[in-house]
């Protein structure tokens, strides 16, 4: 039975309804290997659509700048408690609208304009908000970038040398396209030597951290940030977490937790999104359930299997494999760009995104690599045998694409339709977890 809202949507806005139904079909019938994708539970989506969306409540629980925030105060307090419990944190701010917003708030709290920020280069797997020139973080602050060695691994000797030379105020550990673990303890040692704050961004591995399957940096870093929609299967949003340093003095002399909270509100955001915070609270409760850890274990097993199968088929993987959910493919020996590979795969119902690789001479819009992830396949229940099948499908698409007409870069329709049918058969054998399903266009 449709809810009142869904029924009105279908009756009053069939154009939008058709687009929403189209997304449900796309989601169900395509194989998403997008490393930044997650799958929000139906209960998370329901919380995110709650009437709390109508609440305006700048400030924090018990200190709002608007009346009528009583129930929302309870929701935000619950979300903060669950975030602390999920990550073993001493303090949590659940208001950031995204992981990027969380990073910006932290950086403005810890660095003056023009302060030195040391982060991982984009082509080595870093994120825009770690000081990339295209980001505001690369314009407000003085960015210095570290990279990876010939083995593709983060070069700690280079980081130490750069830190000693440039004396950064903040060092960022974390990435959006690096498939290995970070040595948080080594980063903290370097930060302490030069008097810098250590910010660890775990947006891509937060679910593995919460499940106890990846090193937890919360008590090692001064501040830890994450998005909530990737591995945490929550809404679009972010978290800021502080561990043992939460009550130490910050740059302004106030406790670090208070400095961070002020940087979020009123520093970089106005009113929070109450319904999104409710959805975060629900997602963080699910993180503590046994099923979440089982799925996180499958995420890792699937990534290892996918990496091994692709390597066996001759594909060059950055760092030779993975410690996480992520597999990075270097396409430079194939004659394909990341853009060409991405589009060819999408034609066949397989979603993966282009990505720069170390030493990349192409623009990020074209890129020379391909980023794959196993968050969604694991949540569909796919295991290592299915990952071997996925690798075989990817290999066929890339080989067909490499032989495609050089001016059109289009797959032969016969090959495309054959592979797409196989992808549909695979996804139908492993349907998406229980979520609201739109009636109508099917």
N, C-alpha and C positions, 0 to 999 in steps of 0.2 A: 504494500500500500504506500502511495506517495504521501509525503508530508504536505501540509498546507503550502509551505513555501515552494516545494518542488512542483506541486500541481499548478500553482499560480504562474510559476516560471514557464511551464510548458504551454499553458493556455494563453499567456499574455506576451511571450517573447519566443516564438518558435525559431526565429533566426539564431538567437543565442543558444537555445536548447540543442539545435542541430550541431552547433560547433562543440558544445560540451559532450554530446553523445559521440561525436567523432573522436574526441580525445580518449574516451573510454575504449573505443574500438582500437585506436592506435596503441594504447597502453597494453591491451590484452593480446594483440596479435603481433607485436614487435618484440624483438629480443633486445632489451636494454642492457648494454654493457657500459653505460655512462658511469664513470667512476664517482661522480658527485651526486648520483641519484640515490634516492631511498624510497621506501614504501610506507606511507603513513597509514596506521591502522584506522578502521572506521570510527573507533571511539575518539581518536585524536582529531579526525576531521570534524566529528560532531562537536567537540569542545571548541574547535576553532570557529564554528559557525554559531556559537552561543550568543545570547542577547547581551552579553558583556561587551560586544562590539559597539554598543550604543553608549558605553560609559566613558566619560572624560574625567581623567584623574591624574593630573600632573603631580609628580612627587613620588614619595615612597609610602608604604603602609604606615598608617598612623601620622603621617605628615603630608597630607595631600593639599593641593591648592584649589580643590573643588569639593563640594559636598556630595553626599550620596555614594561614597566609595566603600562603604562597609563590607559588602560581600566580596568586592574585588580585592580589598585588603587581605581577606582570608585566602583568596585564590593565589595572590602573589606570594604571600608568606608560605603557602604550601609548595609552590613551585621552587622557591628558594631552598626550603628544607630538603626537597627531593633532589635538587641539583647538588647540594652539599653531600647528601648521602650517596648519590650515584658515583661521585668522584672523590670522596674523602676530603672535601674542601672545608676550609674554615669560614669562608664567605662566598656568596654567590650573588651576582646581579643578573636578573633574568629579563631585563627590559630591552636590550639591544634588538633592533629590528632585523639584523643580519649578522653574520660573522664579520663582514667587512665593517659594519657599524661598530661592532665590539672592538675590533682592532683600532679603528680611528679614535674611539673614546680613550682607549688605553694609551695610545701614543700621545694624544694631546694632554693626558694627565701626567705623563712621565717625561716628555720632551718639550723644551721651548721651541718656538718657531725658529728654524735654522739649525736645530740640534742634529747631531749625527746619528743616523739610523743604519745599523748593519744588518742586512738581510740577504737571503738567498736569491741569486739572479733568476729572472724569469726562464731563461733557456736551460737552467739547471733544475728547474722544477718549482721555483718560488711562486709566490702569489702577488698579485697587483698591489695589495695593501702592505707589502713588506718593503716598500720603497721603490717600486717600479716608476720610471719616468712618466708613464701614462696616468698614474694614480695621483691623487692629491697628496698622498704620503711621500711621493717623490718630488713634490713641489714645495710643500710646507717645511719639509725637513731636508737635511743634507744626506742623500743616500750613498752608502758605500756597500758594494755587493761582494759576497763571497760565492764560490762556485764548487765544482766537484773536480776530483782528480781524474787521471786517465782511466781508472777503474769505474768511474761514474759515481763514486761515493763521496760524500761531503768531506772536504779537506780541512781537518781541524787545525793543522799547522798554518794553513793560509788564514783561517779565521783568527787565530791567535796573533799572527803577524799584523793583520789589518786592524785588529782591536788595539794593539799596542801603538800602532802608527796613528790611528784616527781618533782614538779615545771616544767611542760612541757612548751616547747616553742610554741607548736601548739596543740590545742584540735580539734578533728574532730567530727562533728555531721552529721549523715547521715548513710545510710545502703543500702544493696542490698537485704536483706531478713528479713526486720522488717516491719510489716504491719500497724504500728501506726505512728502518727505524732510525730515529735520531738519538744520539748519546746525550741525554739531557744533563747528566752529571758533568760531563766534560764542558758543555756549554756554560753551565753555572760557574764552573771553576774559572773559565775565561772571563765571564762577566764580572765575577768578584775581583779578579786581578786588576781590571781596568776601571772598576767602580761603575759598571753599567747595570741597568736592570735587564733581566732576562724575561722576555715574552715568548711563551711557547704556544703556537697555534696548532691545535689538534683537530681542526674542522674535518679532515678527511679520515681520521682514525678514532674519533671520539667513542664510537660504539665498541671498538676493540678495547679501548682503554677502560670503559665502564664495565666491560665483561671480564676484565682481568687478563686479557690475552695480548696486551701491548703495554709497554712501560708507561706508568702514570706519572706525568711531570708536575702535578699540582703542588706537591710539597717541595719540589726541586726548583721550579721557576718562581719568580716574583709574582707573575700573573700568567694565567692560562686562558685562552679564548677558544671558542668553538662555535660553529653553526649548529643548528638543531635539526636540519632536514636531511642530512646525508645518512650517516650510519645510526643516528639516534631515532630515525623514523618519526620525526616530529614535524611541526609547522616550519615555514620559512621564518627564521629568527636566529638569535645568537645568545650566547652565555659568556659571562666573565667570571672566572673562578680564581680564588686566592687560597693558598694553603697556609703553611706555618708563618709566612711573612705578612699575613693579613693585618696584623695590628702593629707592625713596625712603622716608624714615621716615613711618610712619603716625601716627595720633593717640596711640598708646601708645609711640612711639619706635622700635618694631621695624620692619623692612622691611614695606612695605604688603602684599606677598604673604603674609607670615607672619601679619600682623594679620587678613587676610581668611580664611586657612585656619583660624585659631583660632576665628573667628566661626562657621564652618561646624561644625567639631568642635574642642572640645566645646561651643561656644557655643550653637548652635541645633539641631544634629542629633546623634543617637547613631550607631549603626552605619549605614554606607552600604548601598546595594542593589547587591551585586556583579554580579548578572546584568544589571541595568539599565545599569551602567557598561560591561559587555561589549557591550551593545547600542549604547551611545553610541559606543564605539570602532569598531564595525562601520559605523555610520551616518557617522561622521566620515571613514572611509576612502572611502566612496562619494562624499562631497562633493568629493573630489579627482579624481574620474573625469570624463572629457569629457562623458559623457551628462548629468551633473548640471547643468553649465552650460547645455547646450542646453535642458534642461527649464526652468531658471530664466529663460532668455530667453523661452521660450514663456509662462511665467507673466506676465511683463510685457506681452508682445504681446496676450495674451488679456484682461488687465485693461483695457488701453487700448481694445481693440475692444468689450468689454462696456460700458465707460463711454460710448463714442461712440454705440453703438446705443441705449442707454437714454436718453441725452440727446436723440437724434433723435426718440424717441417721446414726448418731453415731460416726462420725469422730471427732477426737480431733484436735482443731485448736489452734495454738499458740496465746496467748492473748485473746482467745475466740471470735475473729472476726477481723475486719479490719477498718481502716480509709482511706485506699488508694485503689489502684487497685489490691493489693496483698493479697493472702490468703495462709497461711502457715499451712500445715497439718503435724502433728506429727504421724508417722506410728508405733511407738514402740509397741503399743498394738495389732497390726495386724499380726505380724509375718513376715511382709515384710520390706525389706530395701528400701531406696529411689531409689537405682539402679534397684531393681526388679520392683518397681512400675512404674518407668519411662519407662522401656523396655516393660512392659505389656501394658501400655497405648499407646505407640508408635505402637505396633503391631495392635492396634485397630484404629489408625489414630488420636489419641489424643496426643498432645505434651505438656509436662510439665517436669520440671527438678528436679532431686534430690537435696536436700539441707540439710546441717547440721542444727541441732536444739540445743537449750541450753542443756548442759549436755551430748551431743552426745559422745558415746564411739567408734563409727565407724570412719573410715577415710572419708575425704571429697569425695573420689572417690566412696564410697558406700553410706554413709549418712543415717540418720534415718528419714528424712523428705522429703516433696514434696512441691515445690513452684509453685503456680498457679497465673496467672494474667489475667486481662480482657481488656488489651489494644486492642488486635486484634479483639475479639468478638464484642466490642463496635463499632469498625470501620466497621465491617461487618453489623452493624445495629441490632445485637442481643440485646435483652433486658432481664429484670428479668425473664420472663417466659422461655426463652431459657436457662438461667443460671440454672434454676431448672432442665431442661432437661439434661444439661451438668453434673450436680451433680449426676443425676440418672445414666448416662452412666459411669462416673468415679467410682461410687460406685460399679456397676456391674463388671467392669474390676478388681478393687482391690479385690473384694470378690472371683472372679474366680481365680485370681492370687494367693491368699492366699491358695486356695485348690489345686493349680497346683502341678505337680510332683516336689518334693523337689530337685531333682538333675538337672532337666532341666529348671524349672521355666518358662515353656512355657504354654501358654493358650491352652485350647482345641480348635482345629480348627473350630469346629461348632460355639462355643460361640464367638470366635474371628471374624469370618466372619460375623456373625449376627450383632455384635456391630459395626464393621467397615462399614457395609452397612447403618446402622442407622446414623453413623457419616457423611457419604457421603451425605445422604439425607438432613441432617441438614445444612451442608455447602453449598449445591446447592440451598437451600432455601434462603440463605444469602450470595450471592457471594461477593468476595473481591471488594473493591472500584475500580473505573476506574483506570487501569494501563495498560501499554503496554502488549499485549498478543502475544507470539511467535506463529507463524503459523508452522505447521509441525506435530510433534509427539503429537497426541491427542487421 
